[in-house]
Amino acid sequence: MTTPAKDPRQFPLLRNLQFSPLKQDDEQYVVLWDPSGLSRDKLIVPLNYFYILQFFDGEHSLEQIGAEYLRKFGEFLMPDRLDTLVRDLDEKLFLDGERAAAAKQQAVDAYRAAPVRPAVYAGKAYAAEPAQLRREIEGFFTSKEGPEIKPSVNQGKRLKGIVAPHYDVRQAGPVYAWAYKEVQEAETGDLFVVVGTCHTGLGHGFALTDKDFQTPLGTVPVDRDVLERIRKKGGDLFFEEDLSHKNEHTIEFQLPFLQHLVGRKKPISIVPVLAAFSPDDFSDRELKDRVDLFTTIMREAIAESGKEPCFVASAELAHIGMRYGDNKPPTDFSFHKCMQADLEMLKHVEELDPDAFATFIRREGNARRISGFAPIYTVLRLIQADKGEVLRYDRGVTDQFNSTVTYASIVFF
């Protein structure tokens, strides 16, 4: 006997949203938004409302949510206020339900009908005008935080891959430049497999798209030969969540660098891959099998194409602070500890050991929220290199509470 579905109006289920603390005068709030871009709205809620959102899990009824509020704050949450909150969340497409499902299907249809994947973040995270964007990229190389002017010791060698940040390009550009100096001066093939973090999560672990990518510097074509080989090998599953590419920035941020530094010398193509899973997810045998299937199919498709790939993992490392779930802002001491842990963790990446990389994060309980695990792990599974090297490590501060993201440039030869 099947259990009847719960009424989403009485058992609200919050979608996969992001949030950030906000302080106005002496009051603290939380800003909610949808990283998938399905909703363009934001919602600012007081801390007491943010507390009860953890119970918007599809399992707690409105009556039970009200009881949790009473238990926590010692006062009744009037039903009309709870109803208003639910209505606001639903209207903004922040809740699972008919409205969100209809909007998602409409978005899927529009994305698949579009001729290309347009540049979403041009003019926001990097320059929208081509000449200005080229000057911006060149400036990252010559800035005091950028790589040295002298030729790379790896000049002329065959570069197998890199890890580069996907932090805001204008802020982290000099760290990108450390990795892309090697791309510029070493030898690469004309196929770049760009594996980026998917911040909205993925049901199948990976998402491919067959859309060419636009940037202010032109159109970057996908390699349809490799993508078609993946499909024929049973990889259709990995195209089902192609909508996740529409608003995800992690692949887009790498492309102007590839176009400016490589694309001016020879034609290039990409295989755009989004990845989303953690080391703990490997306890799910089905997910582990999908990761194994994807990496096997990808290796075979590339080998059969006869092309020499260069892999790009678009990834950030630790996320610490209140914005990411910690109880208090990070201090200089806590950041220093985080940096030590990052660099110890990255030794396994330099050694091209994906299992040790996963084990390190699992032993920490992923307490530092390594968001770039999936793309780095995937590249380590795919790449055929002799060694890796961390070239540069840095961090960015993301809010007024000193919440911090760390990232690095790494090369593989």
FENMOLIN-V273583 format. One record per residue. RES is the residue in one letter. PSI is psi in degrees with one decimal (none if undefined). Layout:
RES | PSI
RES | PSI
This chain:
M | 123.8
T | 145.7
T | 128.9
P | 144.1
A | 143.0
K | 144.0
D | 114.9
P | -19.7
R | -24.4
Q | -20.1
F | 72.5
P | 142.5
L | 115.6
L | 136.2
R | 176.2
N | 91.1
L | 163.1
Q | 159.0
F | 160.3
S | 137.7
P | 150.1
L | 131.8
K | 125.3
Q | 113.6
D | -120.9
D | 4.1
E | 143.2
Q | 138.7
Y | 177.6
V | 133.4
V | 128.4
L | 141.7
W | 168.0
D | 109.8
P | -17.9
S | -17.5
G | -0.7
L | -40.5
S | 136.6
R | 0.0
D | 161.9
K | 154.9
L | 126.2
I | 123.6
V | 148.4
P | 164.5
L | -33.2
N | -35.0
Y | -38.3
F | -35.3
Y | -44.7
I | -11.4
L | -22.3
Q | -18.5
F | 2.0
F | 66.6
D | 9.8
G | -2.6
E | -25.8
H | 131.4
S | 167.1
L | -37.0
E | -41.3
Q | -36.2
I | -42.3
G | -36.8
A | -37.2
E | -38.1
Y | -44.9
L | -41.5
R | -38.7
K | -43.5
F | -7.1
G | 19.9
E | 155.9
F | 140.2
L | 110.5
M | 137.4
P | -35.4
D | -32.3
R | -39.7
L | -40.6
D | -40.3
T | -41.8
L | -46.2
V | -42.2
R | -42.9
D | -44.3
L | -41.1
D | -42.9
E | -30.2
K | 6.6
L | 28.8
F | -9.1
L | 144.6
D | 142.5
G | -170.1
E | -40.9
R | -47.4
A | -39.8
A | -42.2
A | -41.3
A | -38.9
K | -42.4
Q | -39.7
Q | -40.4
A | -40.2
V | -47.4
D | -43.3
A | -40.9
Y | -45.6
R | -23.9
A | -17.2
A | 144.8
P | -30.0
V | 166.9
R | 110.2
P | 161.2
A | 118.1
V | -31.9
Y | 5.9
A | 133.1
G | -7.0
K | -60.6
A | -14.4
Y | 165.8
A | 143.2
A | -17.7
E | 129.5
P | -49.7
A | -39.3
Q | -38.6
L | -41.3
R | -40.5
R | -38.5
E | -46.4
I | -45.7
E | -36.3
G | -29.7
F | -34.8
F | -33.4
T | -4.8
S | 162.3
K | -23.0
E | -7.9
G | -179.6
P | 162.3
E | 154.7
I | -30.6
K | 156.0
P | 149.2
S | 145.5
V | -14.7
N | 9.9
Q | 127.9
G | -11.7
K | 162.7
R | 113.5
L | 127.8
K | -25.2
G | 171.5
I | 160.0
V | 128.5
A | 155.0
P | 166.1
H | 25.1
Y | 164.2
D | 122.8
V | -40.3
R | -26.6
Q | -40.8
A | 6.4
G | -43.6
P | -29.3
V | -40.1
Y | -44.1
A | -31.5
W | -42.9
A | -41.7
Y | -15.4
K | -40.3
E | -38.1
V | -41.0
Q | -39.1
E | -20.9
A | -178.3
E | 134.0
T | 160.1
G | -172.1
D | 5.3
L | 123.0
F | 118.1
V | 106.1
V | 113.0
V | 114.0
G | 156.5
T | 136.7
C | 109.0
H | -16.1
T | -4.9
G | 156.9
L | 136.8
G | -29.7
H | 4.1
G | -35.1
F | 151.9
A | 123.7
L | 159.4
T | 150.0
D | 16.2
K | 133.9
D | 152.9
F | 129.5
Q | 143.7
T | 172.8
P | -18.9
L | 6.7
G | -164.1
T | 131.6
V | 114.2
P | 144.0
V | 157.2
D | 96.0
R | -26.3
D | -49.3
V | -42.2
L | -39.7
E | -36.3
R | -38.4
I | -46.1
R | -47.5
K | -25.2
K | 6.3
G | 21.2
G | 15.3
D | -34.2
L | -35.0
F | 2.5
F | -6.8
E | -28.6
E | 36.4
D | -22.9
L | -25.7
S | -19.1
H | -21.0
K | -44.3
N | 2.0
E | 133.1
H | -12.4
T | -30.4
I | -44.3
E | -40.6
F | -22.7
Q | -24.3
L | -41.5
P | -34.9
F | -46.0
L | -41.5
Q | -45.8
H | -38.4
L | -27.1
V | -43.1
G | -20.7
R | -19.3
K | -29.3
K | 157.0
P | 141.8
I | 158.1
S | 162.3
I | 154.7
V | 105.5
P | 121.8
V | 128.4
L | 142.0
A | 144.1
A | 102.0
F | 162.1
S | 166.7
P | -34.9
D | -27.4
D | -17.1
F | -11.3
S | -18.3
D | 106.9
R | -35.5
E | -42.6
L | -44.6
K | -40.7
D | -36.6
R | -39.0
V | -44.2
D | -42.5
L | -46.5
F | -47.9
T | -35.0
T | -48.6
I | -42.3
M | -46.7
R | -45.8
E | -41.8
A | -41.9
I | -43.8
A | -42.9
E | -25.2
S | -19.7
G | 9.8
K | 149.5
E | 112.2
P | 153.7
C | 125.5
F | 139.7
V | 115.1
A | 114.2
S | 104.2
A | 144.5
E | 168.2
L | -111.1
A | 151.1
H | 108.0
I | 148.7
G | 177.4
M | -33.0
R | -26.6
Y | 11.7
G | -4.3
D | 158.5
N | -17.7
K | 162.0
P | 152.7
P | 148.0
T | 172.8
D | -36.4
F | -44.6
S | -34.0
F | -40.3
H | -41.4
K | -40.7
C | -43.2
M | -43.0
Q | -42.8
A | -41.6
D | -49.6
L | -33.9
E | -41.9
M | -40.3
L | -15.0
K | -35.7
H | -30.9
V | -43.9
E | -33.6
E | 3.5
L | 44.2
D | 87.9
P | -35.3
D | -40.4
A | -37.0
F | -46.7
A | -41.4
T | -39.7
F | -46.9
I | -39.7
R | -39.5
R | -29.8
E | -11.0
G | 24.2
N | 38.3
A | -22.9
R | 5.2
R | 70.7
I | 93.9
S | -21.6
G | 13.5
F | -50.0
A | -49.5
P | -38.6
I | -46.6
Y | -43.8
T | -45.3
V | -39.8
L | -32.8
R | -28.0
L | -32.9
I | 147.5
Q | 87.9
A | 165.9
D | -33.7
K | 160.2
G | 161.4
E | 127.5
V | 121.7
L | -35.8
R | 144.5
Y | 139.2
D | -175.1
R | 161.1
G | 144.4
V | 128.0
T | -9.7
D | -180.0
Q | -7.2
F | 15.0
N | 21.3
S | 140.8
T | 138.5
V | 134.5
T | 155.0
Y | 166.0
A | 158.0
S | 128.3
I | 143.9
V | 153.4
F | 129.8
F | none
